[in-house]
Amino acid sequence: MQSKPDLTSAQWRKSSYSTDTGGDCVEVAALPSTVAVRDSKNPDGPALTFTPEAFTAFLSAVTDGEFTA
């Protein structure tokens, strides 16, 4: 079983396109071997973690329009 990464020193950021001031955003933190994603309105809640390669593949798929209807 893989251990959970330590996110206490994570520098969380949200998209510059986000204009929401109510906290309804997704935040991302890049660590040396993990990319973490969390809900900004629940910063103490769970975070999803990915390898940098998996997150890059996800971003490429989004950019390529693979998730549009």
C-alpha positions as CSV (number, residue, x, y, z in Angstrom):
1,M,0.0,0.0,0.0
2,Q,1.3,3.4,-1.0
3,S,1.6,6.0,1.8
4,K,-0.2,9.3,1.6
5,P,2.0,12.2,0.6
6,D,2.7,14.9,3.2
7,L,0.8,18.0,1.9
8,T,1.6,20.2,4.9
9,S,4.1,22.2,3.0
10,A,2.1,22.3,-0.3
11,Q,1.8,25.7,-2.0
12,W,-1.8,25.6,-3.2
13,R,-2.9,27.7,-6.2
14,K,-5.9,28.1,-8.4
15,S,-6.3,29.1,-12.0
16,S,-5.8,32.8,-12.9
17,Y,-9.0,32.4,-14.9
18,S,-10.9,31.9,-11.6
19,T,-12.8,35.0,-10.6
20,D,-14.7,33.3,-7.8
21,T,-14.3,35.0,-4.4
22,G,-16.6,32.5,-2.6
23,G,-14.0,29.7,-2.6
24,D,-15.7,27.4,-5.1
25,C,-12.6,26.5,-7.0
26,V,-10.2,23.6,-7.5
27,E,-6.7,24.2,-6.2
28,V,-3.6,22.4,-7.3
29,A,-0.2,21.9,-5.5
30,A,2.9,20.5,-7.3
31,L,5.3,18.6,-5.1
32,P,8.4,16.8,-6.2
33,S,6.7,13.4,-6.9
34,T,3.0,14.3,-6.6
35,V,0.4,16.7,-7.9
36,A,-2.4,17.2,-5.4
37,V,-5.9,18.6,-6.2
38,R,-8.4,19.8,-3.6
39,D,-11.7,21.7,-3.3
40,S,-10.9,25.2,-2.1
41,K,-14.0,25.5,0.0
42,N,-12.8,22.4,2.0
43,P,-9.1,23.0,2.4
44,D,-8.8,20.5,5.3
45,G,-10.7,17.8,3.4
46,P,-9.3,15.1,1.2
47,A,-7.0,15.8,-1.7
48,L,-6.7,13.7,-4.8
49,T,-3.0,12.9,-5.7
50,F,-1.5,12.0,-9.0
51,T,1.9,11.3,-10.5
52,P,3.2,14.3,-12.4
53,E,3.0,12.2,-15.6
54,A,-0.7,11.3,-15.0
55,F,-1.6,14.9,-14.3
56,T,0.2,16.1,-17.4
57,A,-1.7,13.5,-19.5
58,F,-5.0,14.7,-17.9
59,L,-4.2,18.3,-18.8
60,S,-3.3,17.4,-22.3
61,A,-6.6,15.6,-22.7
62,V,-8.5,18.6,-21.4
63,T,-6.6,20.9,-23.8
64,D,-7.3,18.5,-26.7
65,G,-11.0,18.6,-25.9
66,E,-11.4,15.0,-25.0
67,F,-13.9,15.8,-22.3
68,T,-16.2,18.1,-24.2
69,A,-19.7,16.9,-25.1
